[in-house]
Amino acid sequence: MFDTQLSDADNFDLGSISFKDPEDISFTDNAFRKIKIYVRNPDGSIGDLVFSAPRQLFSFGIQELTDGHGNTNGYIMPISLWKRKEPTPDEEKFIETLNQIVGLALEQVHKYVDTSTIDTKRFSPLSFKKHSEREDDRKSPILYTKLIFNKRDQKISSLFFDEATNTEIDPLSILNKKCYVTAAIKIESIFIGDKITLQIKLYEAIVKVLKQNRRLLTNDAATAR
């Protein structure tokens, strides 16, 4: 039975992950391979690998991705994985589990691709930066999640809910808006094409949009025209 459940990052069994054989996918202008990722749940069922991220992490909101012609070809939601200057134990464990899964995914890629062709920094959707070269001068890692998006009908399938009302909201209503987000993320697949990346999708999210600063200045020059 296929049943998608929330996996627990704190006590996750890496041995429960299942990597499928590469699937060849072709379009008129594109061809690539995909390794799908699933998990065996504690009750024995198989499902998508979905984690609940730590609560109320900061994001600059949904950001649009466009192609060279200005057409929308997707959306991302970058999420800062620390609430403050240092991670909480929950945040540290969540990041550790993600890194372990990234490592397992790389091992799978090595079975099918020459290791010299893999850019390990681009493979992971986690971005780590430091203010300086000092090891203790770190910044919060950013998790770049992709929204589940159908290019053909330009429809977003990732679900978004307002934290205060618990009602579903239009994802585009938080385009480029700062917010706190509690996200369910899906470790979906490994993409092998012109680049090789681990695909992490935003399955659903509870968001609290931050109040935007009210404008104080007036533009007299524009008013006079």
C-alpha positions in Angstrom: 0.0 0.0 0.0 1.3 3.5 -0.9 0.8 5.9 2.0 2.7 9.2 2.4 3.3 10.1 6.0 5.4 12.7 7.8 8.8 11.2 8.7 10.5 12.2 12.0 13.9 13.9 11.3 14.9 13.4 15.0 14.7 9.6 14.9 14.9 8.8 11.2 16.2 5.5 10.0 18.3 6.1 6.9 18.0 2.4 6.0 14.3 3.0 5.3 15.0 5.0 2.2 14.5 3.4 -1.2 16.2 4.6 -4.4 14.6 3.4 -7.6 16.5 2.6 -10.8 17.0 5.6 -13.1 14.0 6.4 -15.3 14.7 7.9 -18.8 12.4 10.9 -19.5 12.3 12.7 -22.9 10.6 15.8 -24.1 11.0 17.5 -27.5 13.8 19.7 -26.3 15.0 17.9 -23.3 16.1 14.4 -22.1 17.2 13.4 -18.6 17.1 10.6 -16.1 15.4 10.6 -12.7 16.0 8.5 -9.7 12.8 8.5 -7.6 13.1 8.4 -3.8 10.6 6.7 -1.5 10.6 5.6 2.2 9.3 2.6 4.1 7.1 3.9 6.9 7.2 2.5 10.5 3.9 0.6 9.7 5.5 -1.1 6.7 3.8 0.9 4.0 5.7 2.7 1.2 5.3 6.4 0.6 6.9 9.7 -0.5 9.7 10.9 1.8 8.3 14.0 3.5 9.6 15.8 6.6 8.2 18.5 8.7 10.8 21.3 9.0 11.3 23.1 12.4 8.5 25.5 13.1 8.3 29.2 12.0 11.5 29.5 10.0 12.1 32.7 8.1 11.7 33.1 4.4 11.7 36.0 1.9 8.6 34.4 0.3 8.0 32.6 -2.9 10.3 33.6 -5.8 9.5 33.2 -9.5 11.9 31.4 -11.9 11.8 32.4 -15.5 13.5 31.1 -18.7 15.5 33.1 -21.2 12.3 34.4 -22.8 10.8 35.7 -19.5 8.3 32.8 -19.3 7.6 31.4 -15.8 9.1 27.9 -15.5 8.7 27.4 -11.7 8.9 28.9 -8.2 11.2 28.4 -5.3 10.8 29.2 -1.6 14.2 29.6 0.1 14.0 28.9 3.8 16.5 29.9 6.5 17.0 26.9 8.8 18.0 28.9 11.9 15.6 31.1 13.7 18.4 33.0 15.5 22.2 33.4 15.3 22.7 29.8 16.5 20.6 26.7 15.7 18.4 25.1 18.2 18.8 21.3 18.8 15.8 20.6 16.6 17.2 22.7 13.8 20.7 21.1 14.1 19.2 17.6 13.9 17.0 18.5 10.9 20.1 19.8 9.1 22.1 16.8 10.0 19.4 14.4 8.7 19.2 16.4 5.4 22.9 16.2 5.0 22.9 12.5 5.6 20.3 12.0 2.9 22.3 14.2 0.5 25.3 11.9 1.2 23.2 8.8 0.5 21.8 10.3 -2.7 25.4 11.1 -3.9 26.3 7.5 -3.4 23.5 6.5 -5.7 24.6 9.0 -8.4 28.1 7.5 -8.3 26.6 4.2 -9.5 25.5 5.7 -12.8 27.7 8.9 -13.4 31.4 9.6 -13.5 32.1 11.3 -10.1 34.3 13.9 -11.8 31.2 15.4 -13.5 29.3 16.0 -10.3 29.4 19.5 -8.8 28.7 18.6 -5.1 27.9 22.1 -4.1 25.2 22.4 -6.7 23.9 18.9 -6.1 22.6 19.8 -2.6 19.7 22.2 -2.2 21.3 23.3 1.1 23.5 26.4 0.9 26.0 27.0 3.6 27.8 30.4 3.9 30.1 32.0 6.4 30.7 35.6 7.3 34.4 35.0 7.2 36.9 32.1 7.1 36.4 31.5 10.9 34.6 28.2 11.5 32.6 29.7 14.3 31.5 32.7 12.2 28.7 30.9 10.4 25.4 32.0 8.9 22.2 30.0 8.8 22.1 27.5 5.9 19.4 28.2 3.3 17.2 25.4 2.0 16.1 26.0 -1.5 12.7 24.2 -1.9 10.9 24.1 -5.3 7.2 24.4 -5.4 5.3 21.5 -7.1 4.5 23.2 -10.4 3.0 22.1 -13.7 4.5 24.1 -16.5 1.9 23.0 -19.0 -1.1 24.6 -17.1 1.1 26.9 -15.0 -0.5 25.5 -11.8 1.1 25.3 -8.4 0.1 22.2 -6.5 2.0 22.9 -3.2 -0.6 23.8 -0.5 -0.3 27.0 1.6 -2.3 27.8 4.7 -2.6 31.0 6.7 -1.3 30.4 10.3 -3.9 32.6 12.0 -7.0 31.3 10.2 -5.9 27.8 9.1 -7.5 28.5 5.7 -5.9 27.8 2.3 -4.3 30.8 0.6 -3.2 31.5 -2.9 0.6 30.9 -3.1 1.1 33.9 -5.3 -0.2 36.1 -2.5 3.1 35.6 -0.7 5.3 36.3 -3.8 8.4 38.1 -2.5 6.8 38.6 0.9 8.8 38.0 4.1 7.1 35.4 6.2 7.6 32.7 8.8 6.9 29.2 7.4 6.4 25.8 8.9 7.0 23.5 5.9 6.5 19.9 4.9 9.3 19.1 2.4 9.4 16.2 0.0 12.7 14.6 -0.9 11.5 13.7 -4.3 14.2 12.5 -6.7 17.7 12.8 -8.2 17.7 14.7 -11.5 20.5 13.6 -13.9 20.7 15.9 -16.9 22.8 18.9 -18.0 23.3 19.2 -14.2 22.8 16.8 -11.4 20.7 17.8 -8.4 18.8 16.5 -5.5 15.2 17.6 -5.9 13.4 18.9 -2.8 9.9 20.1 -3.2 7.7 22.1 -0.9 4.8 19.7 -0.2 2.7 22.1 1.9 3.3 25.1 4.3 1.8 27.1 7.1 2.8 30.7 6.7 2.6 33.9 8.8 3.2 36.9 6.5 5.2 39.7 8.2 3.7 43.1 8.2 5.2 45.3 5.5 6.6 48.7 6.6 4.2 51.5 5.9 5.4 54.2 3.5 6.2 57.5 5.2 7.7 59.6 2.4 5.6 61.4 -0.3 6.8 62.1 -3.8 5.8 65.7 -4.4 7.5 65.8 -7.8 5.3 63.0 -9.0 2.2 64.5 -7.5 2.8 67.8 -9.3 2.9 66.3 -12.8 
